[in-house]
Amino acid sequence: MEVRKHISLKHLLIDNKKYIGLKFSSDKVLNSMIKELDGIEWSNDFGMHYIPNNQKNLTSIFDLFRGVAWINTNYFFQKSNAKMLDEEFDVEWFRNRGKPDNYKVCPDSYLDKLELKHYANNTVRTYVSLFEKFINYYPDKNIDKLDELDVRRYLKHLIYEHRSNSYINQSINSIKFYYEMVLGMPNRFYEIERPRRQKKLPIVLSKIEMKNLLDVTVNIKHKCILSLLYSAGLRRSELLNLKPTDIDSKRMLVKVNDAKGNKDRYTLLAQSTLEDLRKYYIEYKPEIYLFEGQKKEKYSASSVANIIKNSTKLAGIKKHVTAHTLRHSFATHLLEAGTDLRYIQLLLGHNSTKT
């Protein structure tokens, strides 16, 4: 018989003690059965039953409702969104940066937790920056004393500043990371509402605009960067992590290592891009990474952004073009040429064709 009832498990923190919350729609059978759990109580604040968080009680929940209700643990056993990239955790920028007087900095415990969970350096910079903006909004308050009302006031401030929904969501993530992950307070900001994700169509260049963009780019290194972003559909981080050995000229493929979601994949290598890469390799002789800075270190994301900005201006393109614009253009042009959507999905490294 198909199981139609379901119970969602939640992390709750009540009077500084951890509990398992059991959330489900009102049901006579479940309401009767749940009373069999030792120590079960009801919370009006959270609108659910709860029980002390320990392995014994967790096992009891599964045993009691087996065959009766599906236990949803998506909110309980949290998965990390961290990317296991092949990169060294870098906090030198954090230590060496200039700071205004009386500026409150992110605690070392925050950085330690980000490193422990293998967050990418770009994510670390984003989280630290956004969290510091939050704590410096309250210069006279201890960060461990800030509560849900303080968070709400800060989010209203971001709304008044006309910050995007994405920026506000990332700010919430950075704040929750400290209180929930670093301090271990799983429902500290349980009821903070998130703005709905805006569904905007991506900016896409036409084939003529893409050709003009490459034609005006004279520097062979810059041209190779733009060509790979477009013709291989790479993310900027994937481009920067490429090594010379990832270019497979015999099979006309580019190997993308440790891509988003920790999945390696292969994507296309265009003949024209290969020819430019050969010229580039002879001139620049990259050693570790395919694209390197003056001191043979990994090329920076800001340098890629500047290349795109300058070439876009030279090509007379009025659209706001980023590395992701070139990736979107790659996918759109393949789709317009009749390429199967599933194949495009594999080339881009998406988990779903919906993306």
C-alpha positions, -999 to +999 in steps of 0.1 A: +000+000+000+013+035-009+023+056+021+006+090+019+014+104+053+047+121+060+066+137+089+094+162+085+122+162+111+135+196+121+163+208+143+150+228+173+169+247+200+147+254+231+163+269+262+197+261+248+189+224+245+187+205+212+155+188+202+141+169+172+110+187+159+083+165+142+063+185+117+032+170+100-003+180+089-030+173+114-039+136+112-058+114+138-036+084+133-003+103+136-016+124+165-025+092+184+007+074+176+031+102+184+020+101+221+039+067+223+072+085+221+088+090+255+092+127+265+072+140+235+060+176+240+043+203+219+057+238+211+032+266+203+061+288+191+071+263+164+038+247+158+051+211+161+059+183+186+094+179+198+116+153+216+152+155+230+177+151+202+196+118+208+202+086+188+177+066+209+148+090+202+158+092+165+157+054+162+123+053+181+108+077+155+118+055+126+106+024+144+073+038+154+062+052+121+077+025+098+051+015+072+027+043+084+044+075+074+074+086+054+100+103+075+114+133+056+150+141+068+159+167+042+158+194+068+175+173+095+205+157+079+219+188+063+241+185+032+269+209+026+269+230-006+307+232-004+327+224-035+356+200-030+378+220-054+415+212-059+426+245-043+445+256-012+424+273+014+435+310+012+430+335+040+460+357+033+437+384+019+418+383+052+450+388+073+466+415+051+437+437+041+433+472+053+404+479+077+388+510+090+392+520+127+369+500+151+360+476+124+346+443+137+362+414+119+349+379+113+359+355+141+386+329+134+361+302+144+341+312+113+371+308+090+380+275+107+346+261+100+346+272+064+380+255+059+368+223+077+338+221+054+360+227+023+342+258+011+357+273-021+378+304-017+352+325-037+325+314-013+347+321+017+353+357+005+316+362-001+305+348+033+331+367+053+323+400+035+286+397+040+288+386+076+311+414+085+287+439+069+260+425+092+280+426+124+293+461+117+258+473+112+256+469+150+290+484+161+281+485+198+266+450+201+283+417+208+277+394+179+267+365+201+239+387+216+223+396+183+189+381+179+162+375+153+149+411+155+184+424+148+186+402+117+152+414+105+162+450+110+193+444+090+174+427+062+150+456+060+181+479+057+192+458+027+158+460+011+158+499+015+192+498-002+175+480-031+197+450-028+189+420-050+171+389-037+202+369-044+223+393-023+198+391+006+197+353+004+235+352+005+235+375+035+211+352+053+233+323+045+264+340+059+246+349+091+230+315+096+264+299+090+278+316+121+250+310+145+239+276+133+272+260+120+299+277+141+280+281+173+258+249+168+225+266+173+204+249+145+172+270+147+186+303+159+168+321+130+143+295+123+115+318+111+135+343+090+117+346+057+137+344+025+129+365-005+116+346-035+142+338-061+137+360-090+132+342-123+150+363-149+160+352-183+197+351-188+215+376-211+226+359-243+248+372-271+239+365-307+263+345-329+273+378-347+279+395-313+300+366-302+321+367-334+326+404-330+337+399-294+364+374-304+375+395-335+383+426-314+403+406-289+438+408-302+458+395-272+460+357-278+458+349-241+426+370-237+412+355-269+417+319-256+400+328-223+369+341-241+369+313-266+370+286-239+343+303-218+320+303-249+329+273-270+333+249-240+305+265-219+328+268-188+321+285-156+347+311-147+360+290-118+363+260-141+384+280-166+408+292-139+413+256-126+422+242-160+456+227-165+474+222-199+469+184-196+431+190-195+431+200-232+427+167-251+435+176-287+431+140-300+396+136-288+388+174-292+376+176-256+382+197-225+383+179-192+367+199-163+380+187-130+362+191-096+333+210-113+303+222-093+288+193-074+322+176-072+317+160-106+344+158-133+331+161-169+342+165-205+330+193-228+337+204-263+369+218-278+364+238-309+390+235-337+395+273-338+400+274-300+426+246-303+446+265-329+446+297-307+456+276-277+486+262-296+498+298-304+492+309-268+511+279-254+542+287-275+541+323-264+532+321-227+545+286-218+521+279-188+535+256-162+509+245-136+476+262-147+466+268-183+462+305-175+486+320-151+495+354-137+529+371-140+543+351-111+530+318-125+502+318-100+466+309-109+450+336-130+426+358-111+388+360-115+390+398-116+414+397-145+389+375-165+361+400-157+383+429-170+391+411-202+353+405-208+345+441-199+372+456-223+364+433-252+327+440-248+333+477-250+356+474-280+329+453-298+303+480-292+281+455-273+257+474-249+246+443-230+260+435-195+283+407-204+299+383-178+316+350-180+283+334-173+268+352-203+292+334-226+283+301-210+246+309-215+253+318-251+270+285-257+240+266-244+215+288-263+233+285-296+235+247-293+198+246-285+190+268-315+211+244-337+188+215-326+212+198-301+194+175-277+187+191-244+201+162-224+234+164-243+236+202-235+229+194-198+259+170-198+282+195-214+272+222-189+274+199-159+239+205-147+221+180-125+188+187-142+175+197-176+153+222-158+183+244-151 
